[in-house]
């Protein structure tokens, strides 16, 4: 499949492997959250939200990124660069962010290719839980 040159997994809808590299299919992993009707299914932990937001970057799902962004830090609009191909996520460390926590911190490295150049983004992200929903707050 030629798509394998552009993305880490061949195209195939939600049956393909999840871009967050959990080993699950997209449908069983981040797709549950990205493609759920808004407000029905939330990632249970800060790390699960972080993974699903990475998958949203990888699948150009700007709407999901905006609705999982804390209202105090959320930009009005978000434009994703289709030339930026995210191909690998590594979770480096997680503090808090469990189902019974109100906040959590996740450090990760995300690798991408852009115009034939490989690079990576490392970030320590802070997440807060509002009710049942984990939200991305900011980067430390
Ligand atoms: Zn996933």
Backbone and ligand atoms as CSV (ligand in chain L), in Angstrom:
chain,resi,resn,atom,element,x,y,z
A,1,UNK,N,N,0.831,-1.198,0.000
A,1,UNK,CA,C,0.000,0.000,0.000
A,1,UNK,C,C,0.867,1.250,0.000
A,2,UNK,N,N,0.566,2.182,-0.871
A,2,UNK,CA,C,1.414,3.367,-0.948
A,2,UNK,C,C,1.249,4.250,0.276
A,3,UNK,N,N,0.096,4.159,0.939
A,3,UNK,CA,C,-0.148,5.029,2.095
A,3,UNK,C,C,0.878,4.791,3.202
A,4,UNK,N,N,1.508,3.621,3.195
A,4,UNK,CA,C,2.460,3.327,4.265
A,4,UNK,C,C,3.665,4.254,4.205
A,5,UNK,N,N,3.874,4.871,3.052
A,5,UNK,CA,C,4.967,5.835,2.955
A,5,UNK,C,C,4.639,7.156,3.628
A,6,UNK,N,N,3.365,7.399,3.833
A,6,UNK,CA,C,2.961,8.679,4.411
A,6,UNK,C,C,2.587,8.555,5.886
A,7,UNK,N,N,2.049,7.416,6.264
A,7,UNK,CA,C,1.566,7.244,7.622
A,7,UNK,C,C,2.166,5.966,8.196
A,8,UNK,N,N,2.207,5.872,9.506
A,8,UNK,CA,C,2.798,4.683,10.123
A,8,UNK,C,C,1.956,3.427,9.896
A,9,UNK,N,N,0.735,3.602,9.507
A,9,UNK,CA,C,-0.149,2.448,9.308
A,9,UNK,C,C,-0.887,2.640,7.993
A,10,UNK,N,N,-1.219,1.553,7.312
A,10,UNK,CA,C,-1.981,1.706,6.078
A,10,UNK,C,C,-3.387,2.205,6.373
A,11,UNK,N,N,-3.951,2.915,5.413
A,11,UNK,CA,C,-5.316,3.387,5.582
A,11,UNK,C,C,-6.245,2.189,5.667
A,12,UNK,N,N,-7.275,2.274,6.425
A,12,UNK,CA,C,-8.211,1.161,6.534
A,12,UNK,C,C,-9.273,1.475,7.554
A,13,UNK,N,N,-9.568,2.755,7.722
A,13,UNK,CA,C,-10.587,3.145,8.682
A,13,UNK,C,C,-10.158,2.798,10.096
A,14,UNK,N,N,-11.116,2.561,10.958
A,14,UNK,CA,C,-10.817,2.321,12.358
A,14,UNK,C,C,-10.252,0.930,12.618
A,15,UNK,N,N,-10.165,0.071,11.569
A,15,UNK,CA,C,-9.594,-1.261,11.750
A,15,UNK,C,C,-8.072,-1.220,11.694
A,16,UNK,N,N,-7.513,-0.077,11.271
A,16,UNK,CA,C,-6.048,0.018,11.224
A,16,UNK,C,C,-5.497,0.164,12.636
A,17,UNK,N,N,-4.199,-0.030,12.753
A,17,UNK,CA,C,-3.555,0.090,14.042
A,17,UNK,C,C,-3.601,1.543,14.503
A,18,UNK,N,N,-3.819,1.752,15.782
A,18,UNK,CA,C,-3.931,3.117,16.284
A,18,UNK,C,C,-2.605,3.857,16.128
A,19,UNK,N,N,-2.633,5.096,15.619
A,19,UNK,CA,C,-1.398,5.869,15.461
A,19,UNK,C,C,-0.617,6.063,16.764
A,20,UNK,N,N,-1.264,5.944,17.922
A,20,UNK,CA,C,-0.535,6.141,19.185
A,20,UNK,C,C,0.326,4.943,19.522
A,21,UNK,N,N,0.273,3.895,18.689
A,21,UNK,CA,C,1.125,2.715,18.811
A,21,UNK,C,C,0.869,1.914,20.086
A,22,UNK,N,N,-0.374,1.920,20.538
A,22,UNK,CA,C,-0.721,1.104,21.700
A,22,UNK,C,C,-0.731,-0.382,21.339
A,23,UNK,N,N,-0.812,-0.675,20.039
A,23,UNK,CA,C,-0.940,-2.066,19.604
A,23,UNK,C,C,-2.390,-2.437,19.311
A,24,UNK,N,N,-3.317,-1.613,19.767
A,24,UNK,CA,C,-4.740,-1.837,19.502
A,24,UNK,C,C,-5.107,-1.250,18.127
A,25,UNK,N,N,-6.288,-1.623,17.667
A,25,UNK,CA,C,-6.794,-0.955,16.475
A,25,UNK,C,C,-7.254,0.455,16.859
A,26,UNK,N,N,-7.377,1.308,15.855
A,26,UNK,CA,C,-7.863,2.662,16.120
A,26,UNK,C,C,-9.254,2.617,16.770
A,27,UNK,N,N,-10.084,1.693,16.292
A,27,UNK,CA,C,-11.456,1.597,16.832
A,27,UNK,C,C,-11.450,1.252,18.318
A,28,UNK,N,N,-10.533,0.360,18.729
A,28,UNK,CA,C,-10.508,-0.083,20.121
A,28,UNK,C,C,-9.730,0.868,21.015
A,29,UNK,N,N,-8.980,1.776,20.398
A,29,UNK,CA,C,-8.106,2.667,21.183
A,29,UNK,C,C,-8.634,4.101,21.081
A,30,UNK,N,N,-7.855,4.996,20.513
A,30,UNK,CA,C,-8.215,6.412,20.515
A,30,UNK,C,C,-9.476,6.720,19.700
A,31,UNK,N,N,-9.798,5.882,18.715
A,31,UNK,CA,C,-10.990,6.106,17.910
A,31,UNK,C,C,-12.265,6.136,18.739
A,32,UNK,N,N,-12.262,5.376,19.861
A,32,UNK,CA,C,-13.433,5.389,20.757
A,32,UNK,C,C,-13.748,6.793,21.220
A,33,UNK,N,N,-12.695,7.593,21.424
A,33,UNK,CA,C,-12.886,8.948,21.947
A,33,UNK,C,C,-13.031,9.956,20.812
A,34,UNK,N,N,-12.190,9.813,19.783
A,34,UNK,CA,C,-12.227,10.770,18.672
A,34,UNK,C,C,-13.561,10.727,17.928
A,35,UNK,N,N,-14.103,9.536,17.786
A,35,UNK,CA,C,-15.273,9.388,16.935
A,35,UNK,C,C,-16.565,9.209,17.720
A,36,UNK,N,N,-16.481,9.343,19.045
A,36,UNK,CA,C,-17.703,9.270,19.844
A,36,UNK,C,C,-18.471,10.571,19.688
A,37,UNK,N,N,-19.798,10.497,19.724
A,37,UNK,CA,C,-20.553,11.749,19.742
A,37,UNK,C,C,-20.060,12.592,20.911
A,38,UNK,N,N,-19.897,13.888,20.684
A,38,UNK,CA,C,-19.310,14.765,21.695
A,38,UNK,C,C,-19.995,14.588,23.041
A,39,UNK,N,N,-19.190,14.406,24.064
A,39,UNK,CA,C,-19.744,14.337,25.409
A,39,UNK,C,C,-20.225,12.972,25.847
A,40,UNK,N,N,-19.883,11.919,25.117
A,40,UNK,CA,C,-20.365,10.603,25.532
A,40,UNK,C,C,-19.269,9.697,26.087
A,41,UNK,N,N,-18.107,9.698,25.461
A,41,UNK,CA,C,-17.044,8.802,25.890
A,41,UNK,C,C,-15.765,9.583,26.105
A,42,UNK,N,N,-15.252,9.539,27.336
A,42,UNK,CA,C,-14.057,10.302,27.655
A,42,UNK,C,C,-12.906,9.372,27.995
A,43,UNK,N,N,-11.685,9.756,27.622
A,43,UNK,CA,C,-10.523,8.989,28.071
A,43,UNK,C,C,-10.492,8.967,29.604
A,44,UNK,N,N,-10.254,7.800,30.203
A,44,UNK,CA,C,-10.343,7.681,31.660
A,44,UNK,C,C,-9.150,8.269,32.403
A,45,UNK,N,N,-8.036,8.481,31.708
A,45,UNK,CA,C,-6.834,8.994,32.374
A,45,UNK,C,C,-6.210,10.107,31.535
A,46,UNK,N,N,-5.325,10.864,32.188
A,46,UNK,CA,C,-4.619,11.930,31.469
A,46,UNK,C,C,-3.776,11.338,30.342
A,47,UNK,N,N,-3.153,10.174,30.607
A,47,UNK,CA,C,-2.333,9.577,29.548
A,47,UNK,C,C,-3.201,9.135,28.372
A,48,UNK,N,N,-4.361,8.585,28.660
A,48,UNK,CA,C,-5.264,8.173,27.573
A,48,UNK,C,C,-5.687,9.388,26.758
A,49,UNK,N,N,-5.918,10.514,27.443
A,49,UNK,CA,C,-6.269,11.730,26.702
A,49,UNK,C,C,-5.081,12.204,25.863
A,50,UNK,N,N,-3.889,12.149,26.464
A,50,UNK,CA,C,-2.693,12.566,25.725
A,50,UNK,C,C,-2.522,11.721,24.473
A,51,UNK,N,N,-2.696,10.406,24.607
A,51,UNK,CA,C,-2.580,9.517,23.443
A,51,UNK,C,C,-3.629,9.865,22.383
A,52,UNK,N,N,-4.837,10.122,22.841
A,52,UNK,CA,C,-5.900,10.406,21.873
A,52,UNK,C,C,-5.656,11.753,21.191
A,53,UNK,N,N,-5.035,12.689,21.895
A,53,UNK,CA,C,-4.729,13.980,21.264
A,53,UNK,C,C,-3.593,13.827,20.258
A,54,UNK,N,N,-2.630,12.971,20.575
A,54,UNK,CA,C,-1.587,12.674,19.584
A,54,UNK,C,C,-2.233,12.079,18.326
A,55,UNK,N,N,-3.127,11.117,18.537
A,55,UNK,CA,C,-3.818,10.491,17.406
A,55,UNK,C,C,-4.620,11.530,16.629
A,56,UNK,N,N,-5.179,12.506,17.337
A,56,UNK,CA,C,-5.912,13.582,16.661
A,56,UNK,C,C,-4.964,14.417,15.795
A,57,UNK,N,N,-3.756,14.670,16.298
A,57,UNK,CA,C,-2.763,15.362,15.457
A,57,UNK,C,C,-2.438,14.506,14.236
A,58,UNK,N,N,-2.247,13.206,14.456
A,58,UNK,CA,C,-1.834,12.314,13.374
A,58,UNK,C,C,-2.931,12.133,12.329
A,59,UNK,N,N,-4.186,12.303,12.736
A,59,UNK,CA,C,-5.302,12.109,11.806
A,59,UNK,C,C,-5.985,13.433,11.454
A,60,UNK,N,N,-5.322,14.543,11.794
A,60,UNK,CA,C,-5.815,15.884,11.445
A,60,UNK,C,C,-7.218,16.156,11.986
A,61,UNK,N,N,-7.425,15.767,13.242
A,61,UNK,CA,C,-8.739,15.952,13.868
A,61,UNK,C,C,-8.703,17.177,14.785
A,62,UNK,N,N,-8.678,18.350,14.161
A,62,UNK,CA,C,-8.548,19.596,14.926
A,62,UNK,C,C,-9.717,19.798,15.892
A,63,UNK,N,N,-10.911,19.381,15.483
A,63,UNK,CA,C,-12.087,19.547,16.349
A,63,UNK,C,C,-11.883,18.852,17.689
A,64,UNK,N,N,-11.339,17.642,17.625
A,64,UNK,CA,C,-11.122,16.893,18.869
A,64,UNK,C,C,-10.102,17.604,19.755
A,65,UNK,N,N,-9.057,18.144,19.133
A,65,UNK,CA,C,-8.042,18.856,19.914
A,65,UNK,C,C,-8.658,20.054,20.616
A,66,UNK,N,N,-9.519,20.762,19.921
A,66,UNK,CA,C,-10.138,21.945,20.528
A,66,UNK,C,C,-11.092,21.562,21.652
A,67,UNK,N,N,-11.859,20.485,21.469
A,67,UNK,CA,C,-12.834,20.171,22.517
A,67,UNK,C,C,-12.217,19.442,23.708
A,68,UNK,N,N,-10.931,19.053,23.595
A,68,UNK,CA,C,-10.246,18.467,24.758
A,68,UNK,C,C,-9.209,19.433,25.330
A,69,UNK,N,N,-9.354,20.692,24.994
A,69,UNK,CA,C,-8.456,21.757,25.449
A,69,UNK,C,C,-9.179,22.549,26.530
A,70,UNK,N,N,-8.504,22.835,27.631
A,70,UNK,CA,C,-9.152,23.599,28.696
A,70,UNK,C,C,-9.598,24.956,28.154
A,71,UNK,N,N,-10.837,25.365,28.469
A,71,UNK,CA,C,-11.356,26.624,27.909
A,71,UNK,C,C,-10.476,27.838,28.221
A,72,UNK,N,N,-9.733,27.789,29.323
A,72,UNK,CA,C,-8.909,28.955,29.671
A,72,UNK,C,C,-7.667,29.096,28.791
A,73,UNK,N,N,-7.222,28.003,28.188
A,73,UNK,CA,C,-5.997,28.063,27.377
A,73,UNK,C,C,-6.249,27.703,25.913
A,74,UNK,N,N,-7.475,27.342,25.601
A,74,UNK,CA,C,-7.805,26.877,24.250
A,74,UNK,C,C,-7.740,28.011,23.223
A,75,UNK,N,N,-7.052,27.781,22.105
A,75,UNK,CA,C,-7.063,28.793,21.037
A,75,UNK,C,C,-8.431,28.829,20.359
A,76,UNK,N,N,-8.731,29.910,19.696
A,76,UNK,CA,C,-10.025,30.025,19.014
A,76,UNK,C,C,-10.109,29.063,17.838
A,77,UNK,N,N,-9.012,28.953,17.129
A,77,UNK,CA,C,-8.985,28.034,15.992
A,77,UNK,C,C,-7.656,27.295,16.015
A,78,UNK,N,N,-7.626,26.214,15.279
A,78,UNK,CA,C,-6.413,25.404,15.216
A,78,UNK,C,C,-6.289,24.854,13.808
A,79,UNK,N,N,-5.181,25.158,13.180
A,79,UNK,CA,C,-4.972,24.636,11.845
A,79,UNK,C,C,-3.830,23.636,11.872
A,80,UNK,N,N,-4.092,22.430,11.410
A,80,UNK,CA,C,-3.067,21.392,11.407
A,80,UNK,C,C,-2.430,21.316,10.031
A,81,UNK,N,N,-1.150,21.069,10.028
A,81,UNK,CA,C,-0.387,21.024,8.787
A,81,UNK,C,C,-0.415,19.609,8.220
A,82,UNK,N,N,-1.101,19.405,7.099
A,82,UNK,CA,C,-1.193,18.045,6.536
A,82,UNK,C,C,0.152,17.507,6.055
A,83,UNK,N,N,1.145,18.391,5.930
A,83,UNK,CA,C,2.485,17.936,5.530
A,83,UNK,C,C,3.285,17.387,6.706
A,84,UNK,N,N,2.741,17.579,7.908
A,84,UNK,CA,C,3.434,17.084,9.095
A,84,UNK,C,C,2.894,15.694,9.424
A,85,UNK,N,N,3.737,14.674,9.216
A,85,UNK,CA,C,3.299,13.290,9.412
A,85,UNK,C,C,3.840,12.755,10.730
A,86,UNK,N,N,2.936,12.630,11.685
A,86,UNK,CA,C,3.330,12.115,12.997
A,86,UNK,C,C,3.405,10.601,12.904
A,87,UNK,N,N,4.546,10.036,13.287
A,87,UNK,CA,C,4.674,8.591,13.099
A,87,UNK,C,C,5.067,7.820,14.338
A,88,UNK,N,N,5.346,8.500,15.429
A,88,UNK,CA,C,5.708,7.734,16.615
A,88,UNK,C,C,5.488,8.532,17.889
A,89,UNK,N,N,4.903,7.890,18.877
A,89,UNK,CA,C,4.694,8.513,20.184
A,89,UNK,C,C,5.357,7.666,21.252
A,90,UNK,N,N,6.120,8.313,22.100
A,90,UNK,CA,C,6.688,7.639,23.271
A,90,UNK,C,C,6.238,8.399,24.518
A,91,UNK,N,N,5.605,7.683,25.428
A,91,UNK,CA,C,5.264,8.273,26.723
A,91,UNK,C,C,6.475,8.090,27.628
A,92,UNK,N,N,7.037,9.185,28.117
A,92,UNK,CA,C,8.270,9.109,28.900
A,92,UNK,C,C,7.995,9.029,30.394
A,93,UNK,N,N,6.966,9.719,30.836
A,93,UNK,CA,C,6.675,9.716,32.268
A,93,UNK,C,C,5.246,10.218,32.498
A,94,UNK,N,N,4.623,9.664,33.529
A,94,UNK,CA,C,3.278,10.099,33.882
A,94,UNK,C,C,3.219,10.282,35.393
A,95,UNK,N,N,2.680,11.424,35.827
A,95,UNK,CA,C,2.496,11.681,37.258
A,95,UNK,C,C,1.035,12.039,37.472
A,96,UNK,N,N,0.374,11.300,38.372
A,96,UNK,CA,C,-1.049,11.546,38.612
A,96,UNK,C,C,-1.844,11.228,37.357
A,97,UNK,N,N,-2.963,11.939,37.202
A,97,UNK,CA,C,-3.753,11.761,35.988
A,97,UNK,C,C,-4.599,10.501,35.968
A,98,UNK,N,N,-4.748,9.858,37.121
A,98,UNK,CA,C,-5.580,8.651,37.186
A,98,UNK,C,C,-7.047,9.005,37.333
A,99,UNK,N,N,-7.901,7.985,37.288
A,99,UNK,CA,C,-9.350,8.228,37.345
A,99,UNK,C,C,-9.784,9.010,38.585
A,100,UNK,N,N,-9.012,8.956,39.672
A,100,UNK,CA,C,-9.426,9.634,40.898
A,100,UNK,C,C,-8.613,10.896,41.159
A,101,UNK,N,N,-7.736,11.246,40.234
A,101,UNK,CA,C,-6.950,12.484,40.378
A,101,UNK,C,C,-7.681,13.647,39.712
A,102,UNK,N,N,-7.320,14.853,40.131
A,102,UNK,CA,C,-7.888,16.046,39.489
A,102,UNK,C,C,-6.925,16.686,38.504
A,103,UNK,N,N,-5.662,16.284,38.578
A,103,UNK,CA,C,-4.712,16.763,37.588
A,103,UNK,C,C,-3.640,15.714,37.339
A,104,UNK,N,N,-2.899,15.939,36.304
A,104,UNK,CA,C,-1.865,14.981,35.943
A,104,UNK,C,C,-0.882,15.611,34.973
A,105,UNK,N,N,0.302,15.012,34.921
A,105,UNK,CA,C,1.355,15.510,34.044
A,105,UNK,C,C,1.881,14.335,33.228
A,106,UNK,N,N,1.994,14.542,31.938
A,106,UNK,CA,C,2.490,13.487,31.047
A,106,UNK,C,C,3.631,14.058,30.208
A,107,UNK,N,N,4.784,13.396,30.268
A,107,UNK,CA,C,5.910,13.780,29.416
A,107,UNK,C,C,5.985,12.810,28.252
A,108,UNK,N,N,6.200,13.357,27.074
A,108,UNK,CA,C,6.216,12.492,25.894
A,108,UNK,C,C,7.176,13.039,24.848
A,109,UNK,N,N,7.501,12.162,23.916
A,109,UNK,CA,C,8.217,12.590,22.715
A,109,UNK,C,C,7.418,12.119,21.513
A,110,UNK,N,N,7.113,13.020,20.620
A,110,UNK,CA,C,6.357,12.683,19.414
A,110,UNK,C,C,7.240,12.957,18.210
A,111,UNK,N,N,7.359,11.951,17.347
A,111,UNK,CA,C,8.239,12.095,16.180
A,111,UNK,C,C,7.403,12.352,14.934
A,112,UNK,N,N,7.933,13.202,14.071
A,112,UNK,CA,C,7.207,13.516,12.847
A,112,UNK,C,C,8.178,13.719,11.691
A,113,UNK,N,N,7.597,13.675,10.525
A,113,UNK,CA,C,8.332,13.927,9.300
A,113,UNK,C,C,7.645,15.100,8.605
A,114,UNK,N,N,8.448,16.006,8.121
A,114,UNK,CA,C,7.869,17.169,7.440
A,114,UNK,C,C,8.786,17.520,6.279
A,115,UNK,N,N,8.251,17.420,5.071
A,115,UNK,CA,C,9.052,17.731,3.896
A,115,UNK,C,C,10.327,16.904,3.813
A,116,UNK,N,N,10.253,15.652,4.203
A,116,UNK,CA,C,11.400,14.763,4.116
A,116,UNK,C,C,12.370,14.881,5.280
A,117,UNK,N,N,12.092,15.782,6.204
A,117,UNK,CA,C,12.967,15.960,7.370
A,117,UNK,C,C,12.292,15.351,8.594
A,118,UNK,N,N,13.044,14.532,9.324
A,118,UNK,CA,C,12.510,13.939,10.550
A,118,UNK,C,C,12.887,14.806,11.739
A,119,UNK,N,N,11.934,14.986,12.616
A,119,UNK,CA,C,12.208,15.759,13.826
A,119,UNK,C,C,11.296,15.237,14.926
A,120,UNK,N,N,11.413,15.781,16.112
A,120,UNK,CA,C,10.538,15.339,17.187
A,120,UNK,C,C,10.163,16.519,18.068
A,121,UNK,N,N,9.071,16.324,18.767
A,121,UNK,CA,C,8.583,17.308,19.721
A,121,UNK,C,C,8.556,16.637,21.087
A,122,UNK,N,N,9.230,17.231,22.054
A,122,UNK,CA,C,9.179,16.720,23.422
A,122,UNK,C,C,8.441,17.733,24.275
A,123,UNK,N,N,7.528,17.241,25.074
A,123,UNK,CA,C,6.746,18.162,25.887
A,123,UNK,C,C,6.324,17.490,27.178
A,124,UNK,N,N,6.243,18.288,28.230
A,124,UNK,CA,C,5.621,17.847,29.470
A,124,UNK,C,C,4.306,18.600,29.571
A,125,UNK,N,N,3.227,17.869,29.413
A,125,UNK,CA,C,1.907,18.483,29.338
A,125,UNK,C,C,1.177,18.342,30.663
A,126,UNK,N,N,0.406,19.359,30.987
A,126,UNK,CA,C,-0.392,19.344,32.207
A,126,UNK,C,C,-1.870,19.175,31.832
A,127,UNK,N,N,-2.518,18.280,32.545
A,127,UNK,CA,C,-3.927,17.986,32.285
A,127,UNK,C,C,-4.731,18.191,33.560
A,128,UNK,N,N,-5.951,18.633,33.398
A,128,UNK,CA,C,-6.836,18.764,34.554
A,128,UNK,C,C,-8.144,18.042,34.238
A,129,UNK,N,N,-8.777,17.564,35.301
A,129,UNK,CA,C,-10.053,16.864,35.113
A,129,UNK,C,C,-11.183,17.787,35.546
A,130,UNK,N,N,-12.131,17.983,34.671
A,130,UNK,CA,C,-13.344,18.740,34.992
A,130,UNK,C,C,-14.501,17.762,34.905
A,131,UNK,N,N,-15.066,17.405,36.046
A,131,UNK,CA,C,-16.111,16.383,36.029
A,131,UNK,C,C,-15.536,15.066,35.552
A,132,UNK,N,N,-16.133,14.481,34.523
A,132,UNK,CA,C,-15.643,13.202,34.007
A,132,UNK,C,C,-14.610,13.383,32.908
A,133,UNK,N,N,-14.345,14.618,32.549
A,133,UNK,CA,C,-13.549,14.859,31.347
A,133,UNK,C,C,-12.150,15.397,31.662
A,134,UNK,N,N,-11.143,14.686,31.170
A,134,UNK,CA,C,-9.780,15.199,31.223
A,134,UNK,C,C,-9.584,16.204,30.091
A,135,UNK,N,N,-8.879,17.308,30.424
A,135,UNK,CA,C,-8.620,18.336,29.432
A,135,UNK,C,C,-7.140,18.696,29.441
A,136,UNK,N,N,-6.628,19.042,28.271
A,136,UNK,CA,C,-5.261,19.542,28.151
A,136,UNK,C,C,-5.237,20.979,28.651
A,137,UNK,N,N,-4.326,21.277,29.587
A,137,UNK,CA,C,-4.259,22.633,30.140
A,137,UNK,C,C,-3.134,23.427,29.474
A,138,UNK,N,N,-1.911,22.969,29.644
A,138,UNK,CA,C,-0.784,23.685,29.061
A,138,UNK,C,C,0.470,22.818,29.148
A,139,UNK,N,N,1.570,23.377,28.668
A,139,UNK,CA,C,2.854,22.676,28.712
A,139,UNK,C,C,3.708,23.308,29.806
A,140,UNK,N,N,4.386,22.471,30.570
A,140,UNK,CA,C,5.236,22.989,31.650
A,140,UNK,C,C,6.574,23.443,31.101
L,1,ZN,ZN,ZN,-4.523,5.075,20.518
